[in-house]
Amino acid sequence: MTGDLAWRQKAQGMLEKSRQLSQGSPEATKSYEEYAERIRYRLDSREIIDKPEYDRRFRPAKVEAKN
């Protein structure tokens, strides 16, 4: 949110570590991919939105499937 390059790099490093840790399980990999997509959006836009709002904006099919 601050735009500080050091924090962005730290977040990207943690995403990479999470990716590596998730590789042992298909379920963990799926969760990682969903989460990482939202975090990359946050890093790029510097806008923090929760999962339901992210789904509403970028995954309308997922929101419709729940209704």
WOWOBEL-V273683 format. One record per pair of residues at least 24 apart in sequence whose ideal C-beta (glycine too) atoms are under 8 Angstrom apart, sorted by the first residue. I is the first residue (numbers start at 1). J is the second residue. D is the distance in whole Angstrom. If there is no record, write none. Layout:
i:I j:J d:D
i:I j:J d:D
//
This chain:
i:1 j:42 d:8
i:1 j:46 d:6
i:1 j:48 d:6
i:3 j:46 d:6
i:8 j:43 d:6
i:11 j:39 d:7
i:11 j:43 d:6
i:12 j:43 d:7
i:15 j:39 d:6
i:15 j:40 d:8
//
